[in-house]
Amino acid sequence: MSESENRPLTPDVPAPPGTPELDLDVEIPEADRKQPGSQDVDEDAGEVEPPS
């Protein structure tokens, strides 16, 4: 493997001018967080409803 193929995927190069700084420590409000298993799904989804 050549030296150019062995470099890291995210090299330490400065961002181009005009690139905004990314704040990766942003607080996510509780209302916006996805709770696992809280999808709005009918409990009987997949069951065939009897004709009325």
C-alpha positions as CSV (number, residue, x, y, z in Angstrom):
1,M,0.0,0.0,0.0
2,S,1.4,3.3,-1.0
3,E,1.8,6.2,1.5
4,S,-1.1,8.1,-0.1
5,E,-3.4,5.2,0.3
6,N,-2.4,4.8,4.0
7,R,-3.4,8.3,5.1
8,P,-6.4,8.8,7.5
9,L,-9.8,9.5,6.0
10,T,-10.1,12.8,7.7
11,P,-6.7,14.5,7.4
12,D,-5.9,17.5,9.6
13,V,-6.3,20.2,7.0
14,P,-7.8,23.6,7.7
15,A,-11.3,24.1,6.5
16,P,-11.7,26.3,3.4
17,P,-12.3,30.0,4.2
18,G,-16.0,30.8,4.9
19,T,-16.7,27.3,6.4
20,P,-18.7,27.8,9.6
21,E,-17.4,26.2,12.7
22,L,-19.5,23.1,13.7
23,D,-20.6,22.9,17.3
24,L,-20.9,19.2,17.9
25,D,-21.9,19.7,21.5
26,V,-25.3,21.1,20.8
27,E,-28.0,20.3,23.4
28,I,-31.0,18.5,22.0
29,P,-34.3,19.4,23.6
30,E,-36.2,16.5,25.2
31,A,-39.1,17.1,22.8
32,D,-36.9,16.6,19.8
33,R,-35.2,13.4,21.0
34,K,-36.4,10.1,19.4
35,Q,-37.5,7.7,22.1
36,P,-36.8,4.1,21.0
37,G,-40.0,2.1,20.6
38,S,-42.2,5.2,20.7
39,Q,-43.3,5.1,17.1
40,D,-47.0,5.9,16.6
41,V,-48.0,2.5,15.2
42,D,-51.3,0.7,15.5
43,E,-51.0,-2.3,17.8
44,D,-53.0,-4.5,15.4
45,A,-51.1,-3.4,12.3
46,G,-50.8,-6.4,10.1
47,E,-54.0,-8.0,11.4
48,V,-56.8,-8.1,8.9
49,E,-59.9,-6.3,10.1
50,P,-63.1,-8.3,9.6
51,P,-65.5,-6.8,7.1
52,S,-68.4,-4.9,8.8
